[in-house]
């Protein structure tokens, strides 16, 4: 799993049936401190995330195929959580409330 920022939606009017009725989001992978980790990808949203959210992504085909309930679906990445904060040691590296750098 890894962290990513949601950049926006991906609309594909012609797509594999496994994606029917599902929201696809464009993601930028980030380090725990929010720095760019250097890659972007498209993920299936399972949690109602939106643009600007920091999310938890599982990037493993069989796990995502389990979520879509189709063992033959051409899927890999799934958004499985919206992140409230990231804490390393006692320091908040990211907070959806903006308290970055605060110590707990």
BAFITI-685747 format. One line per 8 residues: their letters; for each residue x, z, y of C-alpha. Coordinates in steps of 0.2 Angstrom, whole numbers, padded with zeros to 4 digits. Each point is the difference from the previous one (the first is absolute). Example, Ala and Ser with C-alpha at 12.3 -4.5 7.8 and 13.67 -1.06 7.14 Angstrom:
BEGIN
AS	0062,0039,-0022 | 0006,-0003,0017
END
This chain:
BEGIN
XXXXXXXX	0000,0000,0000 | 0005,-0002,0018 | -0006,0002,0018 | -0006,-0015,0011 | -0009,-0003,0016 | -0015,-0011,0000 | 0003,-0015,0012 | -0017,-0008,-0002
XXXXXXXX	-0013,-0008,-0012 | 0003,-0016,-0011 | -0015,-0011,-0002 | 0001,-0012,-0015 | -0016,-0010,-0001 | 0006,-0008,-0016 | 0007,0012,-0012 | 0001,0007,-0018
XXXXXXXX	-0016,0008,-0006 | 0010,0017,-0002 | 0000,0001,0019 | -0018,-0003,0003 | -0008,0013,0011 | 0017,0009,0003 | 0009,0002,0016 | 0018,-0007,0001
XXXXXXXX	0011,0008,0013 | 0017,-0006,0007 | 0013,0014,-0002 | 0017,0004,0007 | 0011,0011,-0011 | 0007,0015,0009 | 0013,0014,-0003 | -0007,0018,0001
XXXXXXXX	0005,0001,0018 | -0010,-0016,0004 | 0015,-0012,0002 | -0003,-0017,-0007 | 0006,-0002,-0018 | 0001,-0019,0001 | -0014,-0007,-0009 | -0019,-0005,0001
XXXXXXXX	-0013,-0002,-0013 | -0018,-0001,-0003 | -0009,0014,-0008 | -0018,0003,-0007 | -0008,0014,0010 | -0008,0014,-0011 | -0002,0013,0014 | -0008,-0008,0015
XXXXXXXX	0017,-0001,0010 | 0001,-0010,0016 | 0012,-0007,0012 | 0012,0013,0007 | -0001,0011,-0015 | 0015,0006,-0010 | -0005,-0001,-0019 | 0007,0004,-0017
XXXXXXXX	0002,-0016,-0011 | 0002,-0002,-0018 | 0009,-0016,-0004 | -0001,-0002,-0019 | -0011,-0013,-0008 | -0007,0010,-0014 | -0005,0015,0011 | -0009,-0012,0012
XXXXXXXX	-0008,-0010,-0014 | -0007,0017,-0006 | -0008,0003,0017 | -0008,-0017,0000 | -0005,0002,-0018 | 0006,-0017,-0005 | 0016,0000,-0011 | 0003,-0019,0004
XXXXXXXX	-0002,0001,0019 | 0014,-0007,0010 | 0003,0015,0010 | 0015,0012,0004 | -0002,0011,0015 | -0014,0012,0004 | -0003,0012,0015 | -0005,0017,-0008
XXXXXXXX	0002,0012,0014 | 0000,0002,0019 | 0014,0011,0006 | -0003,0015,0011 | 0018,0006,0001 | 0017,-0002,-0008 | 0011,0016,0000 | 0018,0000,-0006
XXXXXXXX	0008,0018,0000 | -0010,0009,0013 | -0001,-0015,0012 | -0015,-0011,0003 | 0007,-0018,-0001 | -0017,-0008,0003 | -0017,0007,0005 | -0016,-0010,0002
XXXXXXXX	-0003,0013,0014 | 0016,-0005,0009 | 0010,0017,-0003 | 0015,-0009,-0006 | 0016,0011,0001 | -0010,0017,-0001 | 0007,0013,-0012 | -0012,0009,-0012
END
